[in-house]
Amino acid sequence: MITQRYKSTLIICLIKSQNLKIHQMLKLSTVENIKEIASDQWNRLAGNNTPFLQHAFLNALEESGAVSAETGWTPRHLKLEQSGGIIALMPLYLKEHSQGEYVFDHGWANAYHRNGLSYYPKWLTAIPFTPCQSRRILIKEGIEKKAVYSSIIEFFLQQSASNQSTTWHCLFADPEEQQALKELGLHLREDVQFKWFNRDYRDFEDYLEQFSARKRKNIKRERRRVQEQNIELIQLTGPEISEAQWQAFFYFYLMTYKKHGMNSYLNLSFFQRLAETMADQLLLTLAIKENRYIGAAFSLVGGDTLYGRYWGCYKEFNNLHFETCYYQGIEYCIKNKLALFDSGAQGEHKISRGFEPVITASAHWIKDPRFATAIEEFTQAEKHHVARYKGKASEFLPFKKK
């Protein structure tokens, strides 16, 4: 019987054997700036359903300086070519820390250090500062996906032989990628996020009709209290947003971090670049009181999903956060027939507002067999806790019992 300790080593040997022929056909390389790949080439593989995968979004992160070697995010985007043409692309970074990822592996890093090993730099495939699930490995239609996945693992094997980067982490991958990477020996780490699903609601009132009477009354009371404070809410798409409104939003964005004693990950230049290159996919909800902006929520619009990202206000108003970040977003989804509202990580307060617990996962390749075994045991134990938490959270959803 094969023990777990040697499972990763055996899988690595199999991958090397299988990939001998593959690597005669594929050329793998990295680029240090996403602009080295033409935007039309990148977007052709990324599609237009997820704004975070767009060349313009990733380029805005790099050109604004939010993502750079200086901030601990060194771009090394992976490119796979066959017969001179690009067949697969993958956002990839060398990380010097674990900030801005929303999958917390500080305990793993500490275990490495206690054993005299270096955890950083590590390889990371993710959308920086964005805990939203989507594809991470962009493969041309008609290409054998298993060959691409196997070649990527081979790439990290080769890299780990020549430097200290001996782990790769693929965060918030889609279910198909999770399964493929699991079959190649990666460890899946699960978590729960809360997402809103549009079940063909006619309007917000129709949505509330699905609630129990008490929960429906609570939501109406929260929305009414915002109105009683003489607060007006407006929604603007990217082309409609003025420079003054961008400045106001960014002030609120900074305030959110400062209230928690933190520095913000993003700068005004990043948002300005998005306004120039992705305006049609931006949504800004502004709260106004006495002709003054008092709060704002920033979202991006995908093919069938609204992605709520950043929120801030200059002082607390009763229920303003719920109205600006959630109820306004739900109304937007219903009006525009979007299937999903992804409001990001964490937030148990979303449950009573109809956001349902959903399992997300990241995949982790650990070269060292000892740590691979320990991390596999940890993720399996954690998986059971996550499943129980999801089940318990579902019991508090506000919908009528069927």
N, C-alpha and C positions, 0 to 999 in steps of 0.2 A: 504494500500500500504506500502511495506517495504521501509523504508528510507535507504539511503546509509550508514548512521552512524551505523546502527545496522546490516548491511549485514555481516560484518566479524564475529561478535559475533554469529550470527545464523549459519553461515557456520562452525565455530569451534564446535558448539554443534552437528551438523550433523556428522561431522568427528569423534567426540568422540563416538557417537552412532554406526556408521558404523564400527569403528575400534575395538570395544569391542571383536568381534569374531576374527578379523584378528590378534590381539595381543596375542591371545591364541595359535596361530600357528607360529608367527614370533618372532624372537629374534633380537632386535636392540642393537648395541653396537658401541663404537668408539675406534679407535686405535690412539696412539700418535705418531706413526712412520709408514710410509707406508711399511717398511720392516717387520712389524708384519703380513702382508698379503703376501703370497707367490706370486712371480711375475707371475707364470703361472696361478694362480687363478685370479689375477687382469686382466691380458691380455686376458684371455679367455672371459671375459665379455666386455672388452674395445674394442676388435678387433684390427686390425692393420691399419685401414684407417687414423686415426688421431694420429700423433706422440706425441702430448702433453698429450694424455690420457694414454700413455704407462707407465708402472711401472717404467721403467728406467729413463724417463724424470722427473717424480715427485720425484723419489728417489734422482736424481742428485741435485734437488733443495734443498732437506733436508740435504743430506750429505755434500754439499758444504757450508751450513750455510746460504744460501740466504733466505731460508724459515725456520723460527724458532721462538720461543717465543721472543728471543732477537730482531728480526727484526719486531715483531708485527704480525707475521704469525704463530700461534700455530696450528700445525696439529691435527685434530680430525676426521679423515676419518671415514665415516659411513659405517657400515657393517650390512647387513640384512641376517639372517640365518633362514632356515626352515628344520626341521628334521636333524639338524647337518650339513647341507650343505649351502654354501653361494649362495644366489639367487640374491643379488643386492649389489652394492658398489657405493659410491659417494665421490669424493674429498671434504673435508670439513675443514674449518679453523675458529678459533676464531681470529678475527681481532681487533687490538687496534687502528687502524687508517684506512684511506681509500686510502692509497697510492698504486700504482701499479695495479689498478683495471680497469681503463679506462671507468668506469661508475661513474660519479661524483655525490656523495650524500653529499657533505660537507654542503650544505644548509639545508638538513634534519637534520644532526648532530647539526648544530647551533640552529635550531628550538627546538630540544630536550633540549639543554643546557639552552636556554633562558627560558624554562619552568621548569627548575630545575630537569630535568631527564637526565639519562645517555644513550647515544646512543651506546657507546662502553663499553665492547667488543660486537661485533656483529658476527653473524654466516654468513659465506661466502662460497658458492660453486662456485669455479672458478678455472681456471688454472692460477697460479700466474704470473703476468706480461705479460699476453698473451691474447689480445683481439680478439681471433679467435673463431668463432662459431662452436660448435660441441655438441655432447651429453654430458650431465653432470651427469645423473643418469644411471648407467650401470646395466642393468637388464638381467638376464638369460633368454634365449629363452624359451617360453612356460609358463612363469610366468605372472599372471594377473598384468598388469602395474598399473591399477588404485589402486589396493590394496597396491602396493609399494608406490606410490605417497602419498596416504592417510596416510600410516604409517609414512612416513617421516614428514608430517605436525604434526602428533600426537607426534612425537619425540620432535619437537621444542616447542610444547605446554607444554610438560612435563618439558623440560629444562627451559623454561621461568618461570615456577612456582617456581623453586628452585634457580635461580640466576638472574642476571641483564640483560642477553642476551635475548632481547625481539624482535629481528628482524632477518630475514634470507633473504639473497640475493643470487639468482642464476643467474650468469652473462653469457651472450652469449650462452644461451641454444639453442638447435635446435628447429625448429617449432613445432614438436610433443610435446616436453616437455613444451614449452610455452603454448600451448593450454590446456594441462592437468593441469598445475599449475594455469592457469587462471580460469578454471572450479572449482578449489578448493579455489578460493577467493584471489589468489595472484594478485598483481598489475603489469601489464606489462609496462615497460618503453622502448620506441623505440628510435633508433638512426640510422644514416646512415653511412655505410662504402662503400669503392669503391673497386670493384673486377673485375678481367679480366676473360672473358669467352672464351674458345677455341672452335670455331665453325668449327672444322676440317680444320684449315688452313694448307696449304702445307708447307709454310715457312713464314718468316717475310715479304717478298715482297707481298705474297698473302694476308697477314693480312692488309698491308698498302693499298692494292687495295680497301679495304672497306671504306677508308677515302675519304673525300672531297679533291679535288686537293690541296687547300691551306694548309690544315692540314697535308696532306701526305708530302708536301714539307717541312714543319716545322720540322717534325720528321727526315727526311733524313738529313736536315741541322744540326740538333742537333747531330746526330750520326757522321756525317762527321767532325764536329768540334772536337770531341773527338779524331778521327784518326789524325787530323792535329796537335794535340798537342803531337803526337808520344806516345800515351798511348795504351798499350796492355791490353786486358782483357782475363783472363783465368778462367775456372771453374774447381773446384776440388771436388770430393766426399770425404766423411769422411776418408776412408782408404788411400786416396792419400795425405792428408794434413799433412805436417811435423810439428814438434814442433815449428820451427822458424816461420812458417806461422800462426800457432795458436797465437803465441806471437804477431805477427804483427797485426792480426785481433783484438786481445783484446786491443791493444794500441789504435786502431782506435775507437773501441767501447767506451773506456773510454773518448776519446777526444770528442765524440758527447755529452756526459753528461756534461763534464767540460765546453764546449762552452756555455752551458745554465746555468752554475752555479749550477749544480746538482751533487749528488753522484749517481753512478751506482747501480742498483739493484742486478746485477749478478757479480760474480767474475770469475777469470780464472779457478779455480777448477771446477766450474759448467761445463764450456765448455770442459774441459779435461775429465770429467766423461762421457759426451755425446759422446766424441770421442772414449771412451773405450767401451761403451755399445750400442750406436745407430749409429755407423759410417755409415752404408749404407743409413741412412735417412738424412744425413747432406750434404749440398751443400755450398761451399765457393767460391764466385766470387772475384777475386783479380785484382786490377788495378795496372799496372806496368809501370814505366817511367824511362828510363835510368838505368835499372837493379835494381830499387828500388821500393818497395811496397809503393803506395801512397794512397790507399783506399781499402775498402773491404765491401762486403755485405754477411751476413750469412742467410741462409734459411734452412728450414726443408722440407722434401718431404714426403707427405702422399700417400694414395692409389691412389687418382686421383687429388691431389691438391698440388701446391707448396705454401709454407707459407714463405713469406719474413718477416724477423724479425729485424735484426740489421744492421746498416750501420755506417761507419765512414771514415774520411780521415784526413790526417795531414795538408792539406791546400786546399783551394778551387780551382778547375779546372773547366773550362767552360763545363757545361752539364755532368760532370762526374757522378753526383748523378743520373740523369735520366738514363744514360746508364747502370750503375752498378746495380741499384736497380730495374729498370723496363724493359728496352729493353733486357737485358741479361736474365732476368727471363722469359719474354714472349718467347724468342727463346728457352729456355730450355723446357718450357711447350709444344711448338709446336713439337720440336724434340722428346720428350718423350711421346707425346700424353696424357698429363695431361689436365683435363677438366677445371681446375680453378686455378687462381693465386690470392691468398689471401695475400695482402700486408699489412694487419693490419689496425689500426685505422687512421682516419683523412686523410688529404691530398687532397685538391681540385685540386692541380696541376696534379693529376692522371687522371682527367676527359679528358683533351685534348689528353691524351695518350691512351685512349680507356678503361679505368677502369670505370665500370658502377656503379651508386649508387644502393645500396641494403639495405633494412631494416634489422636491427638486433634488438634483444630485450633481456632484462633481466627481471627476475621475482622477486618480493619483497613481503615478508610476514611481516606484521606489526601487532603486537599484540594489541597495544593500539588503540581502535576504533576511538578516536579523530584524531590521526595522520594518521590512515588508511584512514579516510575520506579525510583529507587534501591532502594526497599523491595521492589518486585516482583522485581527481580533478586536481591536478598538472599534472599527467601523461596523463590524457585525453586531457588537453589543449596542452601539449607538443607534443602529438601524431599528432595533426593537423598541428602544425608548422613543424614537421619532414616530414610529407607527402608533404607539399608545397615545402619544401626545396629539397626533392628528385625529385619532378616534375620539379622544376626550374633547378636543376643540370643536369637532363637528356637532357635539351634543348641545353647544351653546349658540348655534346658528338661529336666526330669528324667524325662520320660515315656519309656516303651519305644518303640523305633523300630519303625514298622509297615512 
